[in-house]
Amino acid sequence: MSENTTFNTQHQQLRTQLQQLEAALRDAGLWGALPPSEQAMASTMPFMFDTLQIEEWLQWVFVPRLHALMDGGLPLPGECSVQPLAEHQWNERALERHQAALHVLVQIDATLSGKAAG
């Protein structure tokens, strides 16, 4: 398989997974209607964990950033491990409705890391 074919396949797969993530977050009631404040978005902490919940970061930073990278033909992150953080935060808040989103995050992590999802 050529590098371009692998690139296109990864992008198609990732776009589908991002759509599935949005659907799972919506179904779980974790997709917000209003964006976070400019102050919250100005956080310099990883995952903006000091100002955003993980679902807000996924919706307003992670998903748009990955789409922008693909749209711009820019390299995607070579390693990704978002699912463990999401699981930790959602378990900490006793959110049981997040299982579908976690399943999709496992797949996204695997796609970006070049590994097969289990």
QUIURGI-V838595 format. One line per field, one symbol per residue. ss: DSSP state (~ for helix, > for strand, _ for the rest). phi: phi as a letter, one per 40 degrees, with the letter a starting at -180 (. if undefined). burial: 1 if it has 16 or more other C-alpha atoms within 10 Angstrom, else 0. A space follows every 10 residues. Layout:
ss = ???
phi = ???
burial = ???
This chain:
ss = __~~~~~~~~ ~~~~~~~~~~ ~~~~~~~___ _______~~~ ~____~~~__ ___~~~~~~~ ~~~~~~~~~~ ~_________ __~~~~~~~~ ~~______~~ ~~~~~~~~~~ ~~~_____
phi = .cccccdccc cccccccccc cdccccdcgb bccbcccccc ccdbcdffcc bbcdcccdcb bccccccccc ccgcccdcba acdccccccc cccfccccdc cccccdccdc cccgbccc
burial = 0000000001 1001101101 1111100101 1000000000 0000001100 1101111111 0110011001 0000010001 0110011011 0000000101 1111111111 11100000
